[in-house]
Amino acid sequence: MAKLSAGVLLFRRANHGIEVFLVHPGGPFWAKKDNGAWSLPKGEYVEGDEPLAAARREFEEETGIGVDGDFVSLGQVRQRGGKVVTAWALERDLDPGALKSNTFPLEWPPGSGRVQEFPEVDRGAWFSLPEARVKLLKGQVPFIDRLERVAGDTVPAG
């Protein structure tokens, strides 16, 4: 059974076009990675959970900010490792400086016996769609393409 994950892709309209809000994973493995490392705020859920509720919960856990509004389905993608990610778009602005992520324990350095707490997300930022295609994990780029298609049609202007 594939792991299931759900997330919210926030977007806003700027003078130069649509921008999306992405998060950078915390912890030592991701510390020096940039292009191809960012993600939409998302997290795992189990079969039987309501995916949109899971997406909203995970967004709040990773950013410290609750989201509500007119969500637009962006469908699902299967990432290279087999995880199935379901996402929704939501037009909303937020200040990346207000981000406050939950944390996770990790033995670091490996084999040291010392467990440290790391933020699940160490930062968030707004990116234009071309920038987002470079920053995002490759398996999530289809969500940018889908947002671009629906943003002028079914997503209400802010």
Beta strands, then each sheet from edge to edge (+ up, - down):
strand 1: 4-14
strand 2: 17-25
strand 3: 42-45
strand 4: 72-78
strand 5: 84-91
strand 6: 103-107
strand 7: 115-119
strand 8: 121-128
sheet 1: 3+ 1- 2+ 8-
sheet 2: 3+ 1- 5- 4+
sheet 3: 6+ 7-
end
